[in-house]
Structures are given as C-alpha cells and as structure tokens.
Amino acid sequence: MGLAKNLSIGILGAGFMVVATAAQAKSLTLTYDSSIGEPGFGPGQLFVPQGITVNKSGNVLVSNGRGLNSDGSFNPNIGNKVEVFSPKGDYLGAIGKGGKDPGEFDEPSALEISPKTGNLYVGDVYNNHVSVFDSQGKFIKSFGSFGGLIPGRAFFGPSGVTFDKTGNVYVGDFSGDKINKYTADGKLIGSIGTSGTAPGQFQGPAGVRISETSGNIYVSDQFNNRVQVLSPEGKPILTFGKQGTGDGEFNQPIGLEVDEYENIYVADSINSRVQVFDKNGKFLTAFGKPARNPAGEVVAAPKLGDPPFGDPLDLTPGSFNWTGGTAYKDGKLYVGDFFQGRVQVIKVNGAAPVPEPSAALGIGLFAVGITAAKWRKNKQKKSVITLEKELVNTSI
C-alpha cells in the first residue's frame, strides 16, 4: 500500500506521467487462443493439470494428475507423468512414470526449466521431493523434503518452482508456509517466510515466480487470498488482494506468472478466472468464467473420491472449472483448466511497462526547463536499459 501512495506525487510533471502510464497499462487484454490436451486418462489426455511450463522450442510440458484405484489407493499406471505437447497441441510423449522409485512420480505438481542448465525440475507431492531431469528427459536426481498434509488443505508438498539469475532454485513448501532456497544441485541454503497473515508470512504459498527484470519474488498466498511481492532478499515490498469475487479479490489463488514488464497474472482458482495486475498491484483485466451446465448453473468441482472432472464438462473457450497451474512465454499465458482436463492458451495483447515516476524528473521538466524532445530521448535510453532481459535457452 505504501508503494501505491508513492504514485500520488504532488508535482504536476510527475502527476502527468502517472496518468499517461495508467492509460497505457489499461490497454492490456487477454483473448482465447487455443486449447491443449483433452479430459481423460489415456495418452495425450489430462486430469488435474497442476504444473505447466514451455521450453525454448515452444513445446508445452504438463504435470498430469495422480491415478487412483476405485478404493482410493494409488494407481501408478494412470497419470503420474509429465506430458509433452507440441506448440500446436499435438501429443509428443511423456517424461517419467508413476511409482516410488527414483525418477518416478506419485502426483507431479509444479515444474520449471532452469534457464542456466536446461534441466527440468518437477515437484512430487507424495514422494515428497523435487526430481530433476536433463534436457532429454533422463532422470538425474531428487532432493528436498516438504511439509505433509494439514487438515483443511487438500494439497501439500512442493508447490511453485522458480530460479534466480545465479541458478539457485526456489521451491514453495505449501504446508510449511515458506519458500525454500536451494543450489542448482539441491543443497538447501535458506528459506523465506513463516506461517501467518502478516506481510512476509504465508498460508499455503502456491505459485512462486522471480522476475527476470528486478529479481523480486512474487507469491500467490493461497489461503490468505492475496499476492505478496518480496525483495530478492525476501523482505516484504507489497501485498494486495482479499477474499471475494470482485476485481482484485481472490478465492484461493494458485498459479502465478510475471511477464517482462512485471505485469502479474494470477490463477484465481475457485473463481475460475485469471486476473492481471501491474507491478504496483493495480488491477488491469480478467479473463475466464465458471463452467456451466445446460441449465446455466455453475458446475461444481468434483467431490473427494469422485472422478477428477466436472459433470458436465463445459469446454467452450474461456470456461474453467477452477484455474490451476500456469506458464507464461512469448506473449502467451497457459492456464490449467483444473477439473476439465485441458490447458487453455490465452494471448496477451498490449502488455506494456509501467515506468517509475520521479519527483526529480518532474522538477527538471518545469523548474529547469528541459525540452520535451531531450526528455523523450533520455527516457527511451533509460527504458532500453530497464527492460533488457536475459534470453532463456532450453532444449527439453
């Protein structure tokens, strides 16, 4: 909230800048592009897609759900793989398989590709660790240990996975209410956060992302129904959101992405939509609506023990039965349609930076009399430096 107050600078020049950038930011819109996968339990079919990432070739990797027998026991032969699709949505194959041995999964969750090594890191809920695979899908090692099931929380274990510029990996410990920091080879070197409701505390850190631009850490704080922004050192900078259904309100946010301009995309899970905010937490737009039956009633999420699909399915574009795992790459947002067995691809239109206002710049404009042409030239140079980012090359 303090950051938002800083935008209301009393100098006319800086005030004009804020108005202009606000209008620019509002141009961001989301439109449906395509869908990947279909509901089911066979090859190329999905159920409860918890994690999504996209490699350098545009192939889409999706964590596929946990197979169960009719008595509720673990069935390793259904799901429990990372499914791989081409950019056009064609099924290419899978990484890993169900089981308890090294390189096998018992409910794969969040996953991400290291921009430094190209290795794939996959959270594994019931095996309670993160598994690492090389760019060809060959198992390398597992590491980590995470909190177990807490009453009232349906999910536990490793949640979001992200990397800093030096290659360290950050993994959300959903039940531990913290974010663990590891070296690339899995050595624990620290943690961020504790359990609670104050800034810097969490109740179910779900999506975790580090901005390539600023190094800030973005977290969807699921049961606090908010998003938190932390410094690279883990100190609270900004918190926004509360429980509800209005703009800027959440009902258990899960997936979270940050683009090159630090716009924030949040999978507002039970509200069955994605909301977008600028880097100051200002609401920009939303996309998605709840799945409905032929009578127009909202389709309920399946009950525990039921098949993991809404009944009936509503596979019209933009309809979700909960939004789940997410990914962002090259102007497209990938969103798991949690209980409808697919990933919806959403095109991001009009994303733009939100420059920081400067009191000193306002004084220069009106007191020193700098010309508009010179100011624009200097501003363009500054923007090039500010928005420069590292290209990520991976080969899975």
Secondary structure, 3 states (H helix, E strand, C coil): CHHHHHCCCCCHHHHHHHHHHHHHHCCCEEEEEEEECEECCCCCEECCCCCEEECCCCCEEEECCEEECCCCCEEEEEECCEEEECCCCCEEEEECEECCCCCEECCEEEEEECCCCCCEEEEECCCCEEEEECCCCCEEEEECCCCCCCCCCCCCCEEEEEECCCCCEEEEECCCCEEEEECCCCCEEEEECEECCCCCEECCEEEEEECCCCCCEEEEEHHHCEEEEECCCCCEEEEECEECCCCCEECCEEEEEECCCCCEEEEECCCCEEEEECCCCCEEEEECEECECCCCCECCCCCCCCCCCCCCCCCCCCEECCEEEEEEECCEEEEEECCCCEEEEEEEECCCCCCCCCHHHHHHHHHHCCCHHHHHHHHHHHHHHHHCCCCCCCCC
